[in-house]
Amino acid sequence: MTKTKETENILVVDDEPQMAQWVKDLLSEEGFNVQYALSAEEAVQRLASDPYHLVITDLRMQKMTGMDLLKKIQIDWPEVLVILVTAFGTVESAIEAMKGGAYDYITKPFKSDELILTVKKAFEQIRLKGEVRRLREEISKEYQFESIIGKSKKMKEIYNLIRRISQSTVNVLITGESGTGKDLIAKAIHYNSPRKDRPFIAINCAAIPETLLETELFGHAKGAFTDAKGDKKGLFEEAEGGTLFLDEIGELPISLQAKLLRAIQDREIRRVGSTRSIPVDIRIISASNLDLKEQVRKRLFREDLYYRINVLEFSLPPLRDRKEDIALLVHHFIQKYGINSNKKIGGMTDTAMAALLDYPWPGNVRELENAIERAVTLCQGEKITLDDLPPTLSGNQPGRFVLDEALQKQLPLEAVEREYVQRIMDLVGGNKVKAAHILQIDRKTLYRKLAAPPLPREDPKEA
């Protein structure tokens, strides 16, 4: 006998005891947990008290029929799948059953293999639905407010604003430099809104050629152009009931801006090559690293579209303006990439952290994440050191880091001076004229200092 599948529970409903017992025995041999009820009324009682994943019910029974039971299950236990069985199979009853929400429909007499295969397919669908539900829960959890990292005053203001606007349906414009996390904020708004169980569809308006962008947004009808061999849904339709995120909307060609405006105003779209209007119910969240007001002034962006997408606007601060959040972000990224690399890293040295705090971060949080991913990959000790960071960081303000290392190791002045000179040389690519100018010494003095004893490199094991 096959091992019992404790999580796959089946309820067989048939007013013929012998038939009910036979189906129970057959499916029990396949490892399913099977119980049976001799009436639809008894089945309702069992469903109310015990968890079932699948109901196999006869269509014709006294008083409450299989169709009546199906309708009851659809209302009270919509996650339960139903297979209808009857000896009076007709096309009409099959269509009625499928329209009523039945998973499948088989007729008596049926072969054992036919029923077993149908049941296994039903549980495959149940597993897939469970996986989709689990993934949605994980995504929703990932984009909870707590997952947006930051304790600075500016970030706290953003948290409060997101909470307030998430429950509304108004269009939102998110501005800020590249790499500040505009897409993360857009997802947080969606997954904390009443639309969270519907699609979140994102498109980068700058990444798609103008000739393809209209079709990507609005879809096309069969025959609209040479390769249009069938109808195609656009992203507006794909996002039905959910959120459409238009990233880098400032790059949207002026020729498409009027069509986008019409779609937002009328809440309907037309596929390319079609004359039929399709209603859409979506929320628009837009993002831009451009100053859209300036783009409007230059006539590169429609003013009426700007006000349609900008019912609510907020700007994400660059990382250089919220440096108190760097340590939190670093901790998060070390944990994230440490797990991916199967490494246990306990943080970073003071020198390495000083480098992060002194750097201006033109690429914002995205650049920081890349730097930490690199550092975790290269790290050989328990902490990330200055040498693990990208050259743009390890070469930044060399004197500050030399002093930090010197204080930690209590090094002699001559060694500190030699290391500082060498770092200046690295910074200028070995150009002695430039190095001497920065150090405000002549080249003979520079050569003499380069010959001094070097500063010992930081040992990751001792850091």
Solvent accessible surface area in square Angstrom, and as a share of the most:
residue,aa,sasa,rsa
1,M,174,0.78
2,T,67,0.39
3,K,175,0.74
4,T,67,0.39
5,K,72,0.30
6,E,140,0.63
7,T,103,0.60
8,E,18,0.08
9,N,25,0.13
10,I,0,0.00
11,L,0,0.00
12,V,4,0.02
13,V,1,0.01
14,D,7,0.04
15,D,54,0.28
16,E,94,0.42
17,P,75,0.47
18,Q,160,0.71
19,M,41,0.18
20,A,0,0.00
21,Q,69,0.31
22,W,103,0.36
23,V,6,0.03
24,K,52,0.22
25,D,71,0.37
26,L,32,0.16
27,L,0,0.00
28,S,23,0.15
29,E,98,0.44
30,E,48,0.21
31,G,1,0.01
32,F,8,0.03
33,N,40,0.21
34,V,6,0.04
35,Q,80,0.36
36,Y,58,0.22
37,A,0,0.00
38,L,69,0.34
39,S,37,0.24
40,A,0,0.00
41,E,68,0.30
42,E,57,0.26
43,A,0,0.00
44,V,31,0.18
45,Q,127,0.56
46,R,73,0.27
47,L,9,0.05
48,A,76,0.59
49,S,84,0.54
50,D,66,0.34
51,P,104,0.66
52,Y,19,0.07
53,H,56,0.25
54,L,0,0.00
55,V,0,0.00
56,I,5,0.02
57,T,1,0.00
58,D,13,0.07
59,L,19,0.10
60,R,149,0.54
61,M,16,0.07
62,Q,149,0.66
63,K,188,0.79
64,M,39,0.18
65,T,45,0.26
66,G,0,0.00
67,M,25,0.11
68,D,60,0.31
69,L,0,0.00
70,L,0,0.00
71,K,111,0.47
72,K,73,0.31
73,I,0,0.00
74,Q,68,0.30
75,I,137,0.69
76,D,63,0.33
77,W,44,0.16
78,P,88,0.56
79,E,116,0.52
80,V,5,0.03
81,L,17,0.08
82,V,1,0.01
83,I,0,0.00
84,L,0,0.00
85,V,8,0.05
86,T,1,0.00
87,A,57,0.44
88,F,118,0.49
89,G,37,0.36
90,T,71,0.41
91,V,108,0.62
92,E,127,0.57
93,S,22,0.14
94,A,26,0.20
95,I,87,0.44
96,E,93,0.42
97,A,0,0.00
98,M,93,0.42
99,K,171,0.73
100,G,25,0.24
101,G,34,0.32
102,A,7,0.05
103,Y,48,0.18
104,D,49,0.25
105,Y,31,0.12
106,I,10,0.05
107,T,56,0.32
108,K,40,0.17
109,P,137,0.86
110,F,24,0.10
111,K,161,0.68
112,S,41,0.26
113,D,109,0.57
114,E,75,0.34
115,L,1,0.00
116,I,22,0.11
117,L,100,0.50
118,T,12,0.07
119,V,0,0.00
120,K,90,0.38
121,K,114,0.48
122,A,0,0.00
123,F,4,0.02
124,E,82,0.37
125,Q,63,0.28
126,I,34,0.17
127,R,122,0.44
128,L,103,0.51
129,K,101,0.43
130,G,22,0.21
131,E,71,0.32
132,V,73,0.42
133,R,137,0.50
134,R,102,0.37
135,L,79,0.39
136,R,124,0.45
137,E,107,0.48
138,E,85,0.38
139,I,65,0.33
140,S,20,0.13
141,K,151,0.64
142,E,95,0.43
143,Y,27,0.10
144,Q,56,0.25
145,F,29,0.12
146,E,139,0.62
147,S,44,0.28
148,I,8,0.04
149,I,35,0.18
150,G,12,0.12
151,K,115,0.49
152,S,4,0.03
153,K,153,0.65
154,K,91,0.38
155,M,6,0.03
156,K,109,0.46
157,E,98,0.44
158,I,11,0.05
159,Y,29,0.11
160,N,81,0.41
161,L,43,0.21
162,I,0,0.00
163,R,114,0.42
164,R,184,0.67
165,I,6,0.03
166,S,1,0.00
167,Q,116,0.51
168,S,36,0.23
169,T,84,0.49
170,V,52,0.30
171,N,23,0.12
172,V,0,0.00
173,L,1,0.00
174,I,0,0.00
175,T,19,0.11
176,G,13,0.13
177,E,59,0.26
178,S,50,0.32
179,G,4,0.04
180,T,9,0.05
181,G,22,0.21
182,K,13,0.06
183,D,65,0.34
184,L,61,0.31
185,I,4,0.02
186,A,0,0.00
187,K,52,0.22
188,A,0,0.00
189,I,0,0.00
190,H,0,0.00
191,Y,29,0.11
192,N,23,0.12
193,S,5,0.03
194,P,96,0.60
195,R,30,0.11
196,K,95,0.40
197,D,86,0.45
198,R,120,0.44
199,P,45,0.28
200,F,32,0.13
201,I,39,0.20
202,A,57,0.44
203,I,10,0.05
204,N,60,0.31
205,C,4,0.02
206,A,58,0.45
207,A,75,0.58
208,I,44,0.22
209,P,79,0.50
210,E,95,0.42
211,T,120,0.70
212,L,104,0.52
213,L,0,0.00
214,E,44,0.20
215,T,22,0.13
216,E,57,0.26
217,L,1,0.00
218,F,9,0.04
219,G,0,0.00
220,H,17,0.07
221,A,17,0.13
222,K,144,0.61
223,G,60,0.58
224,A,35,0.27
225,F,91,0.38
226,T,131,0.76
227,D,108,0.56
228,A,5,0.04
229,K,165,0.70
230,G,30,0.29
231,D,96,0.50
232,K,80,0.34
233,K,112,0.48
234,G,0,0.00
235,L,28,0.14
236,F,2,0.01
237,E,21,0.10
238,E,81,0.36
239,A,0,0.00
240,E,64,0.29
241,G,15,0.15
242,G,0,0.00
243,T,0,0.00
244,L,0,0.00
245,F,3,0.01
246,L,1,0.00
247,D,28,0.15
248,E,26,0.12
249,I,0,0.00
250,G,7,0.07
251,E,84,0.38
252,L,5,0.02
253,P,29,0.18
254,I,97,0.49
255,S,67,0.43
256,L,7,0.04
257,Q,0,0.00
258,A,34,0.27
259,K,72,0.31
260,L,1,0.01
261,L,14,0.07
262,R,129,0.47
263,A,5,0.04
264,I,20,0.10
265,Q,80,0.36
266,D,73,0.38
267,R,124,0.45
268,E,66,0.29
269,I,6,0.03
270,R,142,0.52
271,R,30,0.11
272,V,39,0.23
273,G,63,0.61
274,S,32,0.21
275,T,120,0.70
276,R,149,0.55
277,S,40,0.26
278,I,23,0.12
279,P,103,0.65
280,V,10,0.06
281,D,59,0.30
282,I,15,0.07
283,R,2,0.01
284,I,4,0.02
285,I,0,0.00
286,S,0,0.00
287,A,0,0.00
288,S,0,0.00
289,N,61,0.31
290,L,61,0.30
291,D,93,0.48
292,L,5,0.03
293,K,137,0.58
294,E,56,0.25
295,Q,27,0.12
296,V,29,0.17
297,R,167,0.61
298,K,109,0.46
299,R,208,0.76
300,L,96,0.48
301,F,4,0.02
302,R,84,0.31
303,E,99,0.44
304,D,60,0.31
305,L,0,0.00
306,Y,7,0.03
307,Y,134,0.51
308,R,110,0.40
309,I,0,0.00
310,N,28,0.14
311,V,83,0.48
312,L,61,0.31
313,E,75,0.33
314,F,17,0.07
315,S,70,0.45
316,L,6,0.03
317,P,13,0.08
318,P,20,0.13
319,L,1,0.00
320,R,101,0.37
321,D,74,0.38
322,R,11,0.04
323,K,62,0.26
324,E,90,0.41
325,D,0,0.00
326,I,0,0.00
327,A,54,0.42
328,L,72,0.36
329,L,8,0.04
330,V,4,0.02
331,H,109,0.49
332,H,75,0.33
333,F,11,0.05
334,I,10,0.05
335,Q,98,0.43
336,K,84,0.35
337,Y,26,0.10
338,G,4,0.04
339,I,141,0.71
340,N,108,0.55
341,S,48,0.31
342,N,142,0.73
343,K,67,0.28
344,K,196,0.83
345,I,24,0.12
346,G,65,0.63
347,G,20,0.19
348,M,20,0.09
349,T,8,0.04
350,D,107,0.55
351,T,0,0.00
352,A,0,0.00
353,M,41,0.18
354,A,9,0.07
355,A,0,0.00
356,L,0,0.00
357,L,69,0.34
358,D,34,0.17
359,Y,22,0.08
360,P,70,0.44
361,W,1,0.00
362,P,88,0.56
363,G,25,0.24
364,N,0,0.00
365,V,23,0.13
366,R,138,0.51
367,E,44,0.20
368,L,0,0.00
369,E,39,0.17
370,N,85,0.44
371,A,4,0.03
372,I,0,0.00
373,E,74,0.33
374,R,90,0.33
375,A,0,0.00
376,V,0,0.00
377,T,88,0.51
378,L,83,0.41
379,C,5,0.03
380,Q,166,0.74
381,G,19,0.18
382,E,135,0.61
383,K,76,0.32
384,I,0,0.00
385,T,2,0.01
386,L,4,0.02
387,D,72,0.37
388,D,15,0.08
389,L,3,0.02
390,P,22,0.14
391,P,97,0.61
392,T,89,0.52
393,L,2,0.01
394,S,27,0.18
395,G,25,0.24
396,N,29,0.15
397,Q,98,0.44
398,P,8,0.05
399,G,17,0.16
400,R,108,0.39
401,F,0,0.00
402,V,1,0.01
403,L,104,0.52
404,D,30,0.16
405,E,6,0.03
406,A,10,0.08
407,L,139,0.69
408,Q,93,0.41
409,K,66,0.28
410,Q,160,0.71
411,L,38,0.19
412,P,87,0.55
413,L,149,0.74
414,E,99,0.45
415,A,8,0.06
416,V,16,0.09
417,E,70,0.31
418,R,36,0.13
419,E,10,0.05
420,Y,71,0.27
421,V,3,0.02
422,Q,56,0.25
423,R,24,0.09
424,I,6,0.03
425,M,15,0.07
426,D,97,0.50
427,L,98,0.49
428,V,30,0.17
429,G,71,0.68
430,G,38,0.37
431,N,61,0.31
432,K,72,0.31
433,V,92,0.53
434,K,118,0.50
435,A,0,0.00
436,A,8,0.06
437,H,146,0.65
438,I,82,0.42
439,L,35,0.17
440,Q,162,0.72
441,I,48,0.24
442,D,89,0.46
443,R,131,0.48
444,K,170,0.72
445,T,30,0.17
446,L,0,0.00
447,Y,109,0.41
448,R,154,0.56
449,K,32,0.14
450,L,36,0.18
451,A,89,0.69
452,A,18,0.14
453,P,73,0.46
454,P,89,0.56
455,L,6,0.03
456,P,75,0.47
457,R,141,0.51
458,E,17,0.08
459,D,54,0.28
460,P,43,0.27
461,K,179,0.76
462,E,135,0.61
463,A,48,0.37
